[in-house]
Amino acid sequence: MARLKGAQKARTKCGQQASQLWITFWEVSIVTESTALLLTYFFIYLLQYFSLSSPLPTTSSTGTTLFLQ
């Protein structure tokens, strides 16, 4: 009987550790994913900002050069 209780305690403890590891894994993956998304959005914002702030010469159909601002 004592062995059975010891085995149940060990199994419960092992199960708790496994679930804690699973929760930690999900927390890390959520943080990593949200950080990657934020960095991507920031990079796109910087790209748009720098591409709009510096005037790039573009040629229209009539041949005149326009500067986009």
C-alpha positions as CSV (number, residue, x, y, z in Angstrom):
1,M,0.0,0.0,0.0
2,A,2.8,2.4,0.9
3,R,4.5,1.6,-2.5
4,L,1.3,2.4,-4.3
5,K,0.9,5.8,-2.6
6,G,4.6,6.6,-3.3
7,A,4.1,5.8,-7.0
8,Q,1.0,8.0,-7.2
9,K,2.8,10.9,-5.6
10,A,5.7,10.5,-8.0
11,R,3.4,10.3,-11.0
12,T,1.5,13.4,-9.8
13,K,4.7,15.3,-9.3
14,C,6.0,14.3,-12.7
15,G,2.7,15.3,-14.3
16,Q,2.9,18.7,-12.6
17,Q,6.4,19.3,-13.8
18,A,5.4,18.3,-17.3
19,S,2.5,20.7,-17.4
20,Q,4.7,23.5,-16.0
21,L,7.2,22.8,-18.8
22,W,4.3,22.9,-21.3
23,I,3.0,26.2,-20.0
24,T,6.6,27.7,-20.0
25,F,7.0,26.5,-23.6
26,W,3.8,28.3,-24.6
27,E,4.7,31.5,-22.8
28,V,8.1,31.6,-24.5
29,S,6.6,30.9,-27.9
30,I,4.0,33.6,-27.5
31,V,6.6,36.1,-26.4
32,T,8.9,35.1,-29.2
33,E,6.2,35.3,-31.8
34,S,4.9,38.7,-30.6
35,T,8.4,40.1,-30.5
36,A,9.0,38.9,-34.1
37,L,5.8,40.5,-35.2
38,L,6.7,43.8,-33.5
39,L,10.1,43.8,-35.1
40,T,8.6,43.1,-38.5
41,Y,6.1,45.9,-38.2
42,F,8.8,48.3,-37.0
43,F,11.1,47.3,-39.9
44,I,8.2,47.9,-42.4
45,Y,7.5,51.2,-40.8
46,L,11.1,52.3,-41.1
47,L,11.2,51.2,-44.7
48,Q,8.1,53.2,-45.5
49,Y,9.4,56.2,-43.5
50,F,12.8,56.3,-45.3
51,S,11.3,55.6,-48.7
52,L,8.9,58.5,-48.4
53,S,11.2,61.0,-46.7
54,S,13.8,60.9,-49.4
55,P,12.5,62.1,-52.7
56,L,12.9,59.5,-55.4
57,P,12.9,60.7,-59.0
58,T,10.2,59.0,-61.0
59,T,9.4,59.5,-64.7
60,S,5.8,60.0,-65.7
61,S,4.3,59.0,-69.1
62,T,5.1,62.5,-70.5
63,G,8.8,62.2,-69.7
64,T,8.9,64.8,-67.0
65,T,10.6,64.0,-63.7
66,L,8.4,64.1,-60.6
67,F,9.6,64.1,-57.0
68,L,7.3,62.3,-54.6
69,Q,7.0,63.8,-51.2
